[in-house]
Amino acid sequence: MRRTTRHAMLDSACSIQRSLDVIGDPWTVLVLREAFMGVTRFGDFATALGISTDLLSDRLTTLVEAGVMERRPYAEPGRRSRYDYHLTSMGEELRLVLGALQQWGDRHRLDDDSPSVERRSRTTGGRLAVAFVDESGGAVELEDVAFVSVPDPA
């Protein structure tokens, strides 16, 4: 039976909980940020983040096992084969999640006057905002968004 109490966050039927099982660690989110900025190689992730190699290896393994990233072999001339890490289509969808986190941080957690990165359209170059969109494609104001429990199908 699906719980509808405030303890629903511990419910395995909760999509938010299942998502956090994969991306809920702050280092994992930062690995994803770097991947969206074009980083693919282990050493480049480690340098950009200042993260220990053991921790980075663990976070990348989690992302690969969840299908968010994939390992691809590469070899530089005269060197042994290594792997780099690329976002899958599932991982690319997390661009929306990171964009929403960034938008919230830009609005409420800025240290200075402007964000360090902007969300822009690759096609037009125009600035972008993350929003809820209804079935007809229109943006919905946050005050009009409700999270509603659905009946248990059993």
Helices and strands as residue ranges (DSSP letters): G 6-10, H 15-23, H 26-36, H 42-49, H 53-65, E 69-74, E 82-87, H 89-92, H 94-108, E 132-133, E 139-140, G 142-144
